[in-house]
Amino acid sequence: MHYVRNDPNFLNSPVFKQRTVVYPKLDGALPWRADGGGFLPAVALLVQELGYE
């Protein structure tokens, strides 16, 4: 396993920065897909079974 050590950004300001995470909906386009596609149906079904909406 690879660990990052001595991150200068963290060492300059060693605090936890809490951020709000926005999860994409399971239907519709995903922002990281250049083709405008969404999750494959099998992936959407799996994540629904795991409790995501």
Secondary structure, 3 states (H helix, E strand, C coil): CCCCCCCHHHHHCCCCCCCCCCCCCCCCCCCCCCCCCCCCHHHHHHHHHCCCC
